[in-house]
């Protein structure tokens, strides 16, 4: 299994971060991708990846945080993207649900970071909430690969992003009892375009709701996909892991 979206460098894991990574093999995890959401977390993600064989990193500025950006941010982001174990730009995008940054700024910095991703020839991890059409209208003008992290849109949103060749991130949201409609929508995606994720410490899946989310709980996303597609767990595990390696251009035993 591969967790394509973790936040293990957050304070929530200060007491057992190393133990969690040490347990990857026992827990059936091949690797995890540590996601940056501002300059500080991106720096931590890169350093964490460089000191752990089974961790890779992504660098980007979340829409909540673009309001705090200062001069020189782009040079810092690009410098981090040049580091060896950084495999993607993200998480970046639009969040109209919480609106912690003005929407015009969200769109401006989203486009700027997409331009960086295109320049660096890196895939993108998209954070989109209550803004699927606006995000689509922006990304469709860029020739790049992306995953829509924690997808929770409608049928037409899924189709638009799939038509662009994008991947769909599936984690805790898809496991919730009330999200039967989301599971139905996900069934229209080719399984070869799905990435498994946790977004830990957030979005704990249904069997462990109320607890801190961890990379090992990505197995509940795999179980849910097994039910959605009526495919054995082991086959879903294999397909989604291959999807992740292909998306991030990670070679086994490299």
N, C-alpha and C positions, 0 to 999 in steps of 0.2 A: 504493500500500500504506500501511497505517496500523499503527504499533506502539502498541497500547493499554496496554502495561505495560513501562516502561523505568525504569532507575535510573542515568541518566547523571551525576547529581551525586555518585555514589560516587567514592572515591579511585581506583578502577580506571581512570577516564577522565581523570585530571588532566592527562595529557600530550597528549591529542588530542581532548578534548571538543568544542572549537569546530570543529575540522576535520570531525568526524563530522556535526555539524549542517549545516555548510556543504555537505557532500556529499549531503544528503538528496535533492535533485532528481536528481542524477546517479545515485543509487542507487535511484531509483524510489519514494522515500518522500514521502508527502504531509505527514504530521505524526507526532508521537509524544506520548504522555501520560506525563509524569514522575510517578512514584508515591511518595508519602510513606509512611513506616512508623513514624516516631516524630516528636516535635516538631521536632527539628533537621533531619531529612531533609525534613519537610513544608515548613518554612521555606525550605530550599534549593530545593525543587521549585517553590515559588511564585515565588521570585526568578528562577530560571532561565527559567520560562515568561514572566515579564514582560519579559525582555530578549531573547527569541527568538520570532519570529513563528510558527514551526512547532512550538512546544512548548506544551503545555497541562499542567495540574497536577491532582493529586489529593492530598488531605490526610487523614491518619488515623494511628491507632496500631495497629501489628501485634500479634497476640496474644503474641509473644515479649516485647514491650516494655511491656505493661500493668503488669507487676510493679514497674516503675520510676516509674510516674506519681506526681506530687505534686499538692498542692492548686493549683488554678488552671489545670490542663491543659485543662479544657473551654472556658474562656473564650479560651484561646490558640488552640485548634482552631477555634472558631467565628469568631474574628477572621480567621484565615487563609482560612476558607471564604467570607468576604465579599469576598475579592479577586477581581478581574475574570476572570482566566484559570484559576480553579479550577473544575473541571467535575464533581468527584465526591468522595465520602467513601471513603477507603481507602488502603492496604489494611488491612482489618479482618477479624476472624473468629475461628476456633478452630484451634489446632494441637496435636493430641494425640500427634503423632509425637515431637516433641522436648520438649514439656512444659516450656518454659523459664519459663512463668508457671503458677501453680496454676490448675487448671481452673475453679474457682469464680470466680476473678478474671477469667479469660478470658471466661467467659460474662457476668459483670457488665458489663465494659467494652465487650463486643460489643453488648449491648443498649443501653447508654448512647449509643454512637456511632450505632446504628441510629435511635435517637430523634432525634439531631441531624440525621441525613440526612433524616428525614421532615420535621422542622421546617424545614429549608433547601430542601426539595423537590429534592434532589440524588440521582443514582444512586449505587450502592455497588459497590465492588470488593472481592469476598470472597476472603480467603485461608482455605482449608479443607484440612486434612491429617489423615487418619485420624479425621475428626469430621463426616462428611457428614450423618448423621442428626441429630446434636445441633444442627448449624448450621441444618438445615432446620426443626427444631422451634422454633427461635428466630425465624428470618426470616419464617416463614409467618404470624406474627402482626402483621407490619408491611406496610402497603400501600406498597411501594416497588419500584423497578427495580434489578436488580443483575446483575453478571457474576460467574460462578464462575471465578476466575483459575486458570489452569493445571489445568483439570479432569482428574482421574485417578480418578474414581469408577466405580461399577457402573451397570448399566442402570437399576436402580430409583432411584439417585441422580439420574441424568440426567433421568428422567421427572418426578421430584418438582420439580426446579428449573425445568424447562421448563413444567410445569403452573402454576407461580407467575408465568410470563411472563419468567423470567430468561434471560440470555444465557450462553453457554459460551465461556470463554477457551481458545484453542488455540495452543500454541507448541511449544517444543523437545520436550516429553514425547511428543507425538504422532508425532514423527519417528523415535524410537528403534526399532531393529530388534526388540527384545523386546516392544514394546508393540502387537503386532498386535491384541490384544483391545481395547485402548483405541480403536484406529482403527475397529474394528467397532462399538463402542458409539457413537462419535461419528457414525457413519453414520445413526443413528436420530434425530439432531437436525436440524431444518430448517436449511439453510445460512443462512437469514435471521436466525438467532439465534446465530451464531458470530462472535466477535471474534478477530482475530489479534494475537499478542503475542510478546514475546521474554523478558521478565523479565531482560534484560541487566543486569549481566554474567554472570548465572547461566543454567543450563539451555541451553547451546549446542546447537543442533540437530545431528542425526546427521552431516551432511557436514563440520561444523567442530567436532566434539566434541574437547575438550581445549584449545580456544582460547577466548579471551574472547568472550562473546556481545555482539552489537551490534544496533542497530535494523535495519540493512540485512538481517540474517539472518532477518527476519520472512518473507522470500520463501520460505524452506523450509517454513514453516507453510502458506503459500498453495499451494505445490507439493503438499504432503501432502494438503490438502483437495481439490485438483484430482483426485488419485488416488482419494480416499475417495468423492467424489461423482460421479466420471467427468464432470467439467465442465472446460472449458478454463481454463487459468491466468488469462487476462484476465477471464473472467467471474467467477471466484472473487475475484479482486482487486477488481473493481468492487462486487460484492455485499457483501463483508466491509468494504470502506471505507465504503459507505453505511450498513451496520449500525453502525459506530463513530460516524459523524457523528450518526446518529439517537440512539444511546445517550447520548452526551455532550452532545447538543443543540448541536453545533458547526455553524455556517453557513459554507459556503465563501465566501471573499473578504469576510468580515465586517470 
